[in-house]
Amino acid sequence: MRAANRAVLAGFYPPPFAGEPVHVKQLAQLLRERGLVVEILNLNRHARPSPEYHSSTGRWALLWKLFTLADRNSLLHLHTNGHNRKSWLLILVVSLAARLRGISAIVTLHSGLLPGYLAGFGKARRAVAGCILRAFVRVVCVNDEIRRAVAHLAGEDVVVIPAFLGVVPPTELAPSDRALIRDFHPILIAIAGGDYDPEWGVAVLLQAVKQLDAPFPNLGVVLMGWQVGLKTRPLIAELGLARRAVCPGEVSHDRCLAFLRSADVFVRSTFVDGDAISVREALAFGVPVVASDTAFRPEGVTLFRKGDASDLAAKLTQVLNTPGGVSRPPRTPAVPPAMDLWQLYSDLSISGVGATHPLQPPRRPATSRWGR
């Protein structure tokens, strides 16, 4: 394979803020710190023009850029969910670029909904999907369930690498944010997201908070996420939780990490997830995590039955009543997924990648949509 010193990352890029955009931005930073030239194609057609990335408001113009931006001396790395037709159109275009233009291409599949989507494929669609995926030099899946769903289609070039690339110590909470949570003892932090309506999970959490009124009269929850709002605020009022729930909505990654580090418990109540970066960030800070029992959660998470507010309330009570469970000292985060990605680029003969560049976590986290 040709050596190259240029990578083209194609995917959603902040804003709006989500796990995939955060991953793309942090990966770009990591590669640049190792001496690669990195260009980004923002696949969000509603993105504002920015010197940080290429973009287009027209669908066909964007697809043409996806097909032509990389060349034979660069690596094209597509990031997408894989759980709908639009995503597979992007995968098809990159597959054609690989076959027709001789470009080396990788695809990272991020969505926990992908296995269910592929399960609906008939024999013909599976054959076409396999042909498309086999044009990629690597297919990267963020968890094992996604890998199992695509392995029989894509052949041997399938690897599992979580999207989490590490964290650095966050900034301190601003005075206004400290004031928001001043009366909360203990503090729950929740970031809405996932591949279903993110406010489904938020509703479950708010119902659980309502049940915790007696044992934890001063408990409060901070709800963040780019889609939190129209349904959430009326539900907060309906449940009588105006004193116990605040909803800043979409916030920067630095601000969200500051909230996260202040938490007594981080809650992830989504119905479906791929590999939630926010869960791994909380674990890296030593913050206890209570999360729904979707198909994948990393080690160290306390699980509750998804959609079951009473079980969530019980698990929160258990964690909050565990000595040392409410507040744990932060630990130095490891970055094996970043090392795995770096090794992947090295294996694909990207010039400048190698042992002479010791891997460190990104110096500053990227801004995130937190639908992670």
N, C-alpha and C positions, 0 to 999 in steps of 0.2 A: 504494500500500500504506500502511496506517496506520502512523504513528510509534508506537513503544512504548519503554518504559524498563524492561521486565521480561522476563527470559528464564527459561524452565524447561528445565533440562537433565535428561534421563532416560537413565540408563545405570547400569552397575555403578560402585560408588564404594568406595574403600578403607576398611577391609579387606574381603575378601582383596585381595592386592596383584597388580596386572597392568597391562598397558599401557593398556587402555581405562579402567580406574578412575583411573589416574594422569592421563590426558588430561582426563577429565571434571573432576577436582578442580582441575587447573591452569587449564583453561578458565574454570571458575567464578571462580577468583581473578583471572584476567586481566580478565574482564568487570566484576567488582566494582570493580577498581582504576580502571576507566574510567567508573564512575558508574552502572552498571546494577544493578537489583535482580535477584538470581539466586536461584532456588529449585531444589533438586535432588530428583529422585525416584530413589531407589536401587532399581534393579530386582532386586537380590539379595534374594530372599524370606527368606534366612537371616541377613540383616544385623541387628545389634543396634540397638535404638532409639538415636537420636542427634539432638541439636538441629541437626546439620549438614544433615540431609536428611529428606524424607518417605519412609516405607517401609510395607510391609504384609507380614505372613506368609501371607496368603491370596491365592491366585492371582487370583481374580475381583475381590477388593477392590483388588489392585494394578493390574489392568487398568482398573478404574473410575477410579482416581486418574490413571492415564496418560491416560484419555479426558477427564477433567474438570479437572485441575489448572491447565492453561493456559486463558486466555480470549482474547477477540478483541483485546485490547490488549497481548498478550504474544507472544513467539516460543517455540515448542516445538521443542527440538533433541534428537532421539533418537540415541543411540549404541548400536550393536548389531553382531553379527558377520555376520548375513545368511546363515549356512551351515546352518541347521536350521529345523524347523517352529516351534519356540518363538520364535526370532528373528523369523520372518515373521508370527507372530501379533502381536507387538509392533508391527511395521511396519504391519500392517493396522489396529490400533486407532488409531494416530496418524493414518493416512490417513483413517479415518472421522471422527476429531476435526476434521481439516482440512476435509473436505467437508461434514460435518453441522453443525459448530459455527463454521465460518468462521475457524478458527485458522491462522495462518501457521506452517508446520512445515518443519524440515530433518531429514534423516537422514544420519548418518555411518556408513559401512560399513567395518568394521575388519579383516575376516578374509581371510587368504590362501586359505582353503578355499572362499570364496564362488563363484569362477568355476567350480570343479568341481561344486559343488552346483547352480548354475544350468544347467550343461551337461546335467544329467539331466532338466530340465523338458521336457515335451512341448509341443505347440502351444497347447493350452488353458491349461496352467499359465503359460506365458510371457505369454499375453494377460492373464490375471488379475494376474500380477506387474507387468506394465506399467501396468495400470489403477491398481494400488495405488501404485506409485512416482510416477506423474504427478500425484498429489495434493500432493506436496511441492514447495515453492518452490525448493529445491535438494537435490540428492543429492550428498553429499561422499564421495569414495573416497580411501583412504589411499595407493593406488598406481595406476599406469596399467593394470595387468592387471585390477584390480577395475573400473576405469572402463570398460574395453573390454567387460567381461562384462555391465554394466548399461546402457550407453549406448543400445543399440537398444531397451531396454525403457522407459527413463525420459525419452527425448527429449533436448532440448538443455540442460536444467538440471542437468548433471552436471559437477562440478569435482573436481580432484585436489588435496588438501591433506594432507600427511603429519601424523601425530598428534604429532610432536615439537614442543614449544613452547619449547625452550631450556632451559639449565641455568644455575645460579649456582654459584660456588665451593662445594664441599661442605665439611662439617665434617671435622675431623681424625679419624683412626682412634682409637678408644678404646684404652687400654693393653691390654685383653684381646684386642682384634682384632689389634693389632700383634704380640702374643705368638703368635697363631695362625699368622701368616705369617713370623715372624722367621727361620726357617731355609729359606724358599723363595727360591731364586735360579736362574732367573727366576720371576716370579709370573704364573700364568694366572688370570683371573677369568672365570667362566661363569655365566650366568643362564638357568636352564631355562625353557622355555615353548613357545609356539607352539600350534597348534590340533590337533596330534596329541598322543599321550602324550608329555609333556615328557621323560620319562626315556629315551625312545629316543635322543634326541640326546645325553643325558648319557652313555649307555653308549658311544656312538661316541667321545666325547671321552676317557673313561677308557681305552679301548683304545688311543687315540693316545698318551696320556700314558705308558702302559706301554711303548710302542715307543720313547719318548724317554729311557728310563732310561740308556742308555750315553752319548749325546752331552750330556745335561743331567742329571747325577746328583742335583742339588739342586733341580730343577724341582718346583714344587708348584702345585696348583690349588685354588681356592676355588669351591665350587658353591653357588649360591643359587637360590631359587625356592620358590613356595608348595607345590608337589607333590613336591619333592625329599625323599627319605627312605626309605620302605619298601623300594624296590628298589635305591636307590643305595648305601646303606650296606653291604648284603650283597655287592654287586658290587665295591665298593672293597676289601672283605676278600678276596673271591675272587681278585682280580687282584693282591693283595699290595701295595696302594697306601695302606695305612693311614698311612704316614709322609708320603705325598706328596699327599694329598687331604683337605680338610676340608669339612664340609657343614653350614654354619649354617642352611640352610633359608630360611624366610621371614624377611626382615629389613625394617626401615624403609627408605624411600627415601634419607634422609640417610646412613644407615649403608652402604647399598649404593653410593651415589656415592663415599663415602670409600674403600671397597674398590676401586671402579673406577678412581679416580684413582691408586691405588697400583700398578695392574697394569702389567706389561711387555707383555702382550697380552690383549685381550678376545676370548673365543671365543663364537660363537653357532652351535650345531651342530644347530639345529632342522630338521625335515623340511619344515615349511610355515611361512610368516610372511606377515603383511600388510605392516606397516612397523614393524620392531622399534625402539621408542624407545631401548632400551638401546644398540643399535648406534650410533645418532646421538649419544647422550650420550658414548659412548667417543670417537667421532671429534671431538666438540666439545672434549674434554679433551686431544686429541692422542695418544690411546692407540691403537696399531695394532690393527686388527680383522681376525680370520680368521673367516669365516662360511661356512655351507653355501650352495651355489648354488641357492637357492630362486628362485622367479619374480622376486623383487625384492630388490635390495640397493642402497644408495646408493653413489655414487662414493667411492672411497678404500678400499674393503673388499677384502681378499685372499680369494678364493673357493676352496673345496675342494668336491669332489664329495660331495653329501649322502649320509650313510650310509657313507662310505668312510674308515675310521679311518687307513689307510695314507696316503691322500692328505692327510688332515688333519695327520698327523704330518710329512709332507714340507713342507706349507705353513707349519706352525709353525716347523720348522727353518729354512726360508728366511727368514722374518720375523725370527726371533731372531738369525740370523747376519748380518743386514743392518746395516751400520754406521748407528747412529742409529735403527734400527728398534725397539730394545728400550725406549728411553725417549725420548719426544718432549715438548718443552715444551707446556703447555696453550696453546690459542689462545682468543681471545674468541669465544664462540659467537654465530652469527647467528640471527635468529629469523624468517625469512621465512614459515614456516607460521603463526606467530602473527599476523603482519601480514596474511596472506591471510585468516585467519579474521576478523580485525577488519574488513577491507575487506568481507568477505561480509556481516557484520552491518550494516555501513554501507549496503551496496547494498540491503539489505532494509528500510531506513528505520527502524532501531532508534534511538530518540531518545538523544542523548548520544554517539553514535559519530561520530567525525570527526577531522579534522586537528588540532583543538585539544587532543587527547589524545595526545601522542607516545608511541609504543609502546615499552615496555621489557620485558625478560624477567621472568617471575614472580619476586618477591622471594625466595621460598623454594620449593624444589621440594615437590611433594606426596608423601605416603607412597604407596608403590607395591607392587603384588603381584609385579612382575617376572616375569610370564609373558608378557613383552613381545616 
